[in-house]
Amino acid sequence: MDVTRTTVEAPAGLPAAARQVVADYVSLTKPKVQSLLLLTTVTTMLVAGRPSVGLILLTCLGGYLSAGGAGAVNHWYDRDVDARMKRTADRPVASGRVAPTAALVYGCVLSALSFVLLAATVNLLAATLALSGFVGYTLLYTVWLKRRTWQNIVWGGAAGAVPPLVGWAAATGHVGIAALLLFAIVFIWTPPHFWALALLIKDKYADAGVPMLPVVRGERTTARQIVLYSLGLVADAAAVGLGRRGSGLCRLRARSGSGLRLARRAAAARHDAAAGDAPLPLLAPLPRAALRGARS
């Protein structure tokens, strides 16, 4: 789930009304979140082989369409929750600037375009994996888990870990153990990262009726889960490093500690930070370091 507020500026040459429409429809794709997804896609492709620039661009475009479609469907389904939270009330669907049906159709069309593009220009496996990420984020996380259990981000976070699989499949035509280990790094990293950020705005989640871990189990339990998942991340990152002769293992261990530091900073800053203003650089260090270690 996106915890940042995205502001998109449309081309200045358009009339004001048209600029707002363009900005809203771009915002529906959650471009800030996309930066992390595309990062893990590209770096995985470079780890897996020597893909051409054209293949990388086509894979990234297909991935953006799929993840952007999932973001639009999330905006459609969560419009009631978004409208109750100050930091999300101005989102295109929650604010009424984009009709709910239009957002839903837009998201599904983007996903369909992604599948066609990837299947036609990359390979069917990459297209199928990207579609699984769309289904995981929309149905598993958004519709089924998010409002029902604090483990929503645990299993729903798997959708955010799909891009490494897509990248590997695009570069090699198959998915092997190394790809699954890279998937696991992002999968295990997602919950502690998100819980640390959720500590900043747990009261807002409580007001909106969303059962995030800090809301239903408290800050102590959340901190304990962050530590446990961070330890699991060390183990998985070590497996990646050892699988590539371990030359990147020290960097991986150093980077994996950033999850714990983020948790401490989040708890300390909870009452002072502006809700939803987590800086984007915090989103990427672990996957980037792990991929560097795998390449070495």
PyMOL commands that set and color helices and strands:
alter all, ss='L'
color gray80, all
select helices_A, chain A and resi 16-27+31-48+53-77+79-84+100-121+124-145+152-172+177-208+213-216+218-243+249-256+258-269+280-283+285-295
alter helices_A, ss='H'
color red, helices_A
deselect
rebuild
show_as cartoon
